[in-house]
Amino acid sequence: MSRNTKQTSGRIATLASETLQDPSASQIARSLAASALAQRHTNKQTGADIEHAAGRVLHSPKYSEETKELAASVLSQTTKDRR
């Protein structure tokens, strides 16, 4: 299986941290934020379930730009074989 060596940037990690601390953040935003932070300074990759959720977020008009940024970051770190 191919490995994607991309890691979460500092800016996205900050956004993810802020999202997790926001009591009004949606469950999907929190899940994407947790995934992004789990990939900071590690070689962990996006799981298939989060990958699918991130794709739904990017195709829906109901999510905020911040949530879409988290989704895009998480998708950029997906396993190349699953793309």
Order of alpha helices (4+ residues) and beta strands (2+ residues): alpha-alpha-alpha-alpha
